[in-house]
Amino acid sequence: MISVIIPAHNEASLIGDCLRALLASDPLAVPVDVIVVANGCTDDTVRIAEGFADQARAKGWGFEVLDLPGLGKPRALNAGDAAAAYPARAYLDADVTVSPGLMATLWRTLDRAAPAYASGRVRITGQGATARRYARFWSSVPFMARGVPGCGLFAVNGPGRARWGVFPPIISDDTYVRLLFAPEERHLADAPYDWPIAEGFRALIKVRKRQDVGVQEIARLYPESLANDDKQTLGLRGKMVLALRDPLGFLTYAGVALAVRLSPAPRDWSRGR
């Protein structure tokens, strides 16, 4: 049994594709319910999401759309948790597109007595040339290529969800949850999902800055969780190898990283699309 929680803030252009892909999932051997948490939406997110209710129920899944005032993402996640029917949870960003086999594979991965965290094989996507180059290089970094980063989608079983209470008011909810689990408790479900990044150099700088500030916030507030961090540093030799393989990708990625150091922190949680 698993509940899928989808926080959404003005995602009218994306929530349809997200739900369409989710509802095209291969059959699961357990009940599923979906909670879309419309968080201060001023566009058609709620109407579009509610249009998938009959399809979900025809599939035998529970389905609910919560139309709430602007809460911020952590409180939206908490509202979704409060409405969830089942102890196992998948937290899915509204811009993510899952492959048909991912949810069933996630459930098989989580179906164990010990606490477990899982995600699928992330495919970082971009539309414009800058975003494609950045995504291509970022995908080759060891943490993204061989780890379980959980970008845009992470899931826990019931014992895993018992690791924390409510989501705290922090920037990086995915980092917070991932670091509650030791590396051996984090599992890669061998099925892909698409996770789009921001488009354009300026937007990439904003989002990367927010990511860095979020990680720094976790280190400051929850320093004990860093014992569970298994990110591998590239080192000079590793950077040179990747740069030689993809010089344009390296220049784009390094240019964003340099600009981030020189820019102020963003004030909101927008992904900057």
C-alpha positions as CSV (number, residue, x, y, z in Angstrom):
1,M,0.0,0.0,0.0
2,I,1.5,3.3,-1.0
3,S,0.3,7.0,-1.2
4,V,1.7,9.3,-3.8
5,I,1.9,12.9,-2.8
6,I,2.3,15.6,-5.5
7,P,2.9,19.2,-4.3
8,A,2.0,21.7,-7.1
9,H,2.3,25.4,-7.3
10,N,1.0,26.9,-10.5
11,E,1.9,23.8,-12.6
12,A,-1.0,24.0,-15.1
13,S,1.5,23.4,-18.0
14,L,2.9,20.3,-16.4
15,I,0.5,18.6,-14.0
16,G,-1.4,16.9,-16.8
17,D,1.7,15.1,-18.2
18,C,2.7,14.2,-14.7
19,L,-0.6,12.6,-13.8
20,R,-1.1,11.0,-17.3
21,A,2.2,9.2,-16.9
22,L,1.5,8.2,-13.3
23,L,-1.9,6.8,-14.2
24,A,-0.3,4.9,-17.1
25,S,1.8,3.0,-14.6
26,D,1.9,-0.8,-14.7
27,P,-0.4,-2.5,-12.2
28,L,0.8,-2.5,-8.6
29,A,0.1,-5.5,-6.3
30,V,-1.1,-3.1,-3.6
31,P,-3.6,-0.3,-3.2
32,V,-2.5,3.2,-4.3
33,D,-3.9,6.6,-3.5
34,V,-2.8,9.9,-5.1
35,I,-3.0,13.3,-3.3
36,V,-2.3,16.4,-5.4
37,V,-1.6,19.3,-3.1
38,A,-2.4,22.5,-5.0
39,N,-0.3,25.0,-3.0
40,G,-1.6,28.6,-3.6
41,C,-2.3,28.0,-7.3
42,T,-3.7,30.9,-9.3
43,D,-3.8,29.1,-12.6
44,D,-5.7,26.0,-13.8
45,T,-3.7,23.4,-11.8
46,V,-6.7,22.4,-9.7
47,R,-9.1,22.0,-12.6
48,I,-6.6,20.0,-14.7
49,A,-5.7,17.7,-11.8
50,E,-9.4,17.1,-10.9
51,G,-10.0,16.0,-14.5
52,F,-8.0,12.9,-13.8
53,A,-10.2,11.7,-10.9
54,D,-12.3,9.3,-13.0
55,Q,-9.3,7.8,-14.7
56,A,-7.7,7.1,-11.3
57,R,-10.8,5.6,-9.8
58,A,-11.3,3.4,-12.9
59,K,-7.8,2.1,-12.2
60,G,-8.8,1.3,-8.6
61,W,-6.7,4.1,-7.1
62,G,-7.8,6.7,-4.6
63,F,-7.5,10.2,-5.8
64,E,-7.8,13.6,-4.1
65,V,-7.0,17.2,-5.0
66,L,-6.4,19.5,-2.0
67,D,-6.9,23.2,-3.1
68,L,-5.0,25.1,-0.4
69,P,-3.7,28.6,0.1
70,G,0.0,29.3,-0.4
71,L,1.7,27.2,2.3
72,G,5.2,26.8,0.9
73,K,6.4,23.4,-0.2
74,P,7.2,21.8,3.2
75,R,3.7,22.6,4.6
76,A,2.2,21.4,1.4
77,L,4.0,18.1,1.8
78,N,2.7,17.9,5.4
79,A,-0.8,18.5,4.2
80,G,-0.4,15.6,1.7
81,D,0.9,13.4,4.4
82,A,-2.1,14.2,6.7
83,A,-4.4,13.1,3.9
84,A,-2.5,10.0,2.9
85,A,-4.2,6.7,3.4
86,Y,-1.1,4.4,3.5
87,P,2.1,4.3,5.5
88,A,4.5,4.0,2.5
89,R,4.9,7.3,0.6
90,A,6.2,8.5,-2.7
91,Y,6.8,12.2,-3.0
92,L,6.6,13.3,-6.7
93,D,7.2,16.8,-8.1
94,A,4.6,18.0,-10.5
95,D,7.2,18.4,-13.3
96,V,8.3,14.8,-13.2
97,T,7.3,12.2,-15.7
98,V,7.5,8.6,-14.5
99,S,8.0,5.6,-16.8
100,P,5.3,2.9,-16.9
101,G,7.3,0.4,-14.8
102,L,8.7,2.8,-12.2
103,M,5.9,2.7,-9.5
104,A,5.7,-1.1,-9.5
105,T,9.5,-1.3,-9.3
106,L,9.6,1.2,-6.5
107,W,7.1,-0.8,-4.5
108,R,9.0,-4.1,-5.0
109,T,12.1,-2.2,-3.8
110,L,10.4,-0.9,-0.7
111,D,8.5,-4.1,0.2
112,R,10.7,-5.1,3.1
113,A,10.6,-4.9,6.9
114,A,13.6,-2.7,7.4
115,P,13.4,1.1,6.8
116,A,14.1,1.9,3.2
117,Y,14.4,4.8,0.8
118,A,14.2,4.5,-2.9
119,S,14.1,6.4,-6.2
120,G,14.4,5.5,-9.9
121,R,17.0,6.2,-12.5
122,V,16.8,10.0,-13.0
123,R,17.0,11.2,-16.6
124,I,17.8,15.0,-16.4
125,T,16.2,16.7,-19.4
126,G,16.4,20.2,-20.9
127,Q,14.9,21.8,-24.0
128,G,17.3,24.6,-24.9
129,A,20.9,24.2,-25.8
130,T,22.2,25.6,-22.5
131,A,19.9,23.3,-20.4
132,R,20.8,20.3,-22.5
133,R,24.5,20.8,-22.1
134,Y,24.2,21.4,-18.4
135,A,22.0,18.3,-18.0
136,R,24.3,16.2,-20.0
137,F,27.3,17.0,-17.9
138,W,25.5,16.9,-14.6
139,S,24.2,13.4,-15.5
140,S,27.8,12.3,-15.7
141,V,28.8,13.4,-12.2
142,P,29.2,10.3,-10.0
143,F,26.5,11.2,-7.5
144,M,24.0,11.5,-10.3
145,A,25.3,8.6,-12.4
146,R,25.7,6.0,-9.7
147,G,23.9,7.2,-6.6
148,V,20.3,7.5,-5.6
149,P,19.8,11.3,-5.6
150,G,16.0,11.3,-5.5
151,C,15.7,14.5,-7.5
152,G,12.0,15.2,-8.0
153,L,11.0,11.7,-6.8
154,F,11.8,9.8,-3.7
155,A,9.8,7.1,-1.8
156,V,10.0,5.5,1.6
157,N,8.3,2.4,3.1
158,G,6.3,2.6,6.3
159,P,9.2,2.0,8.7
160,G,11.2,4.5,6.6
161,R,8.5,7.2,7.0
162,A,8.7,6.7,10.7
163,R,12.2,8.2,10.6
164,W,10.8,11.7,10.8
165,G,7.6,13.6,11.8
166,V,6.5,16.6,9.8
167,F,8.7,18.1,7.1
168,P,10.6,21.1,8.6
169,P,10.5,24.5,7.0
170,I,13.6,24.0,4.9
171,I,14.6,24.5,1.3
172,S,15.8,21.0,0.3
173,D,13.2,18.5,1.4
174,D,14.7,15.8,-0.8
175,T,18.2,16.2,0.7
176,Y,16.7,16.2,4.2
177,V,15.0,12.9,3.7
178,R,17.8,11.2,1.8
179,L,20.3,11.9,4.6
180,L,18.0,10.3,7.2
181,F,19.0,7.0,5.6
182,A,22.4,5.4,5.5
183,P,23.8,4.6,2.0
184,E,22.9,0.9,2.5
185,E,19.3,1.8,3.2
186,R,18.9,3.8,0.0
187,H,17.9,1.7,-3.0
188,L,17.8,2.3,-6.8
189,A,14.7,1.1,-8.5
190,D,15.8,0.0,-12.0
191,A,13.3,2.1,-13.9
192,P,13.6,5.6,-15.2
193,Y,11.8,8.9,-14.8
194,D,12.3,12.3,-16.5
195,W,13.2,15.3,-14.4
196,P,13.5,18.7,-16.3
197,I,15.8,21.4,-15.2
198,A,15.5,25.1,-15.6
199,E,15.9,26.7,-19.0
200,G,18.5,29.3,-19.7
201,F,21.7,30.4,-18.1
202,R,20.1,32.8,-15.6
203,A,17.5,30.4,-14.5
204,L,20.1,27.7,-14.0
205,I,22.1,30.0,-11.8
206,K,19.1,30.8,-9.7
207,V,18.1,27.1,-9.2
208,R,21.7,26.0,-8.6
209,K,22.1,28.7,-6.0
210,R,18.9,27.6,-4.3
211,Q,20.2,24.0,-4.3
212,D,23.5,25.0,-2.7
213,V,21.8,27.1,-0.1
214,G,19.5,24.2,0.7
215,V,22.4,21.8,1.2
216,Q,24.2,24.4,3.4
217,E,21.0,24.8,5.5
218,I,20.9,21.0,6.1
219,A,24.5,21.0,7.2
220,R,23.9,23.8,9.6
221,L,20.6,22.6,11.1
222,Y,21.2,18.8,10.9
223,P,24.9,18.3,11.0
224,E,24.5,14.7,12.3
225,S,22.8,13.7,9.1
226,L,26.0,14.4,7.1
227,A,27.4,11.0,8.3
228,N,25.0,9.5,5.8
229,D,26.2,11.5,2.8
230,D,28.0,9.4,0.2
231,K,28.6,12.0,-2.4
232,Q,31.9,11.4,-4.2
233,T,34.1,14.4,-5.0
234,L,35.4,14.4,-8.5
235,G,38.9,15.7,-7.8
236,L,41.1,17.4,-10.4
237,R,41.7,14.3,-12.4
238,G,38.0,13.4,-12.5
239,K,37.1,16.8,-13.6
240,M,39.7,16.7,-16.4
241,V,38.4,13.3,-17.6
242,L,34.8,14.6,-17.7
243,A,35.8,17.9,-19.3
244,L,37.7,16.1,-22.1
245,R,34.7,13.9,-22.8
246,D,32.3,16.8,-22.9
247,P,34.0,20.2,-23.2
248,L,30.9,22.2,-24.0
249,G,29.0,20.6,-21.1
250,F,31.9,21.2,-18.8
251,L,32.1,24.9,-19.7
252,T,28.3,25.3,-19.2
253,Y,28.3,23.5,-15.9
254,A,31.5,25.3,-14.6
255,G,30.1,28.7,-15.8
256,V,26.9,28.2,-13.8
257,A,28.9,27.1,-10.8
258,L,31.2,30.2,-11.0
259,A,28.2,32.5,-11.4
260,V,26.5,31.0,-8.4
261,R,29.4,32.0,-6.2
262,L,29.0,35.6,-7.3
263,S,25.2,35.8,-7.1
264,P,22.9,36.5,-4.1
265,A,20.6,33.7,-2.7
266,P,17.1,33.5,-4.2
267,R,14.1,34.4,-2.1
268,D,11.6,31.9,-3.2
269,W,11.4,28.2,-4.0
270,S,10.5,28.5,-7.7
271,R,12.4,26.3,-10.0
272,G,12.9,29.3,-12.3
273,R,11.3,28.0,-15.4
